[in-house]
Amino acid sequence: MLNLRCLAIVFDLDETLIVANTMRSFESRIEMLSRRMDIEDDPVRVAGMSAEIKRYIEDRELLKEFIDTDTVTDNGRIVGTQKEEVQPMPGVQERLVRPVIRLPERNAILTRINPEIRDTSVFVKLRPAWEDLRSYLTAKGRKRFEVYVCTMAERDYALEIWRLLDPEANLISLNNLSDRVVCVKAGSKKSLQHVFREGGCHPKMAMVIDDRLQVWDEKDQHRVHVVPAYAPYYAPQAEMANAVPVLCVARNVACNVRGGFFREFDENLLKKVFELLYENELLDLPYAPDVGDYLVSEDPNFPPSNKDPAPIPEGMSGTEVEKRLNGRAYQGDQKQISSSIRPSDDARVAIRGTLGSSNVQPNGGSMAIVPSLFVTVLQEIGRLCNSKVEFRSTVSTSKITQFSVEVLFSNEKIGNGIGKTRDEAQVQAAEKALQNLQSQQTCHIDIDPTR
């Protein structure tokens, strides 16, 4: 995978890529909403629940017609089933043919998990922009990701849903399907170690796309890109409210993760591997890149907006960078701040409000302001100086602290920090970098900390 520049991507199914309902689940949801309507006083909420019930009833009637007659009436047009042969997995001789109706205008598919039992019929809604994400994963025959599925659904159901999502088996070959569709018992935690139980991939090389974070083992949660749950009945317009659909954002996140991981792999790990000797201490080992270091995580405390929440491009500044940018492993030679770290003629302002301001008092080496502001200010200085600011993780030589981060300004080291967490080490590194910049008087930036 490393030679092919390939990572792993693990998909959840229900409410992440699809929403599926049987007759029983339709009736349960309609009944539950009806009871809630009976005790609801707010007319706006009543109207919303009434509209949701109407959408459930409409699709339930289509599913009932499919169960009874193997046809559906869609906008006055009768649509019959297509017999789709399911390609058997290796070792399975049985030939399976399923009745399927595809309704592209509704982004929906009706299928039968067991072709012989009509009560196993399912109405499936596909999440918009799945084709965009799938096309990225298969573009031009170049494999960017090895694809896996991890779900709490029953296995026969999961295999059929995945067949609908990947009908030509371009994402997961039939030879690998049995191992790569992983079903977890309800109530259990999902785990990348369980997904890769056959040793096909290291968890550090895998990202997850799921609508829930807490279902994953704690050690894997920083590798999960959490998407909003797909809710086509509750809020059918919400999916397209953003300028960029949810799965297109996921595609962009995957692209950024892959780019950052292999940039780190090439620029740091490969160079350091050839310098290792058998006699080296454990602390001499280079930092191995981790997908979690490059994964864009949305802050759940931020209100939703219509702006594109796609990954941050290089050089972007502001609080988002401090919030999202994790350490990048790199061990460079010690360098002095040189004259190359200088602003353009148009970027002449003073470092004020962080270092040297009367409102900020040093206290044992720690400034009495919001710690994240050091990172924000440093990013803003880099923007005004037309210089790239990078935070890269290094291997800490301390036995007490775990994380060590250094700051590079135009590829020159200007500060480092250590801490019990990566964020703590990053803030300390930014603080020291600002002090060094001030002492060298290489950049004069006027930043108001109250902004």
Protein Blocks (a to p, Z undefined) as FASTA:
>chain_A
ZZnopacddddfehplmccddfklmmmmmmmmmmmmmmpmblklmmmmmmmmmmmmmmmm
mmmmmmmnopaceehiacddddddddddehiabdcdddddddfknopacddfblmlmklg
ccddddehklmmmmmmmgghiafbdcddddfbdfklmmmmmmmmmmnommbcfklmmmmm
ccddehiacdfklmmmnopacfklcccddfbfklpcfklmmmcccdddddfklmmmlmmm
pmbdfklmmmmmmmmmmmmmmmmmmmmmmmmmmmpcfklcfklpccdddfklmcccddfk
bccdfbdcbdcdehiacjklmmmmccdddddddddddfklccdfklcccdehjaopakbc
ceehiacbdfklmmmmmmmmmmmnopacdddddddfbfkbmbdcdddeehiafbdcddfb
fklmmmmmmmmmmmmmmmnopaccdddfkZZ
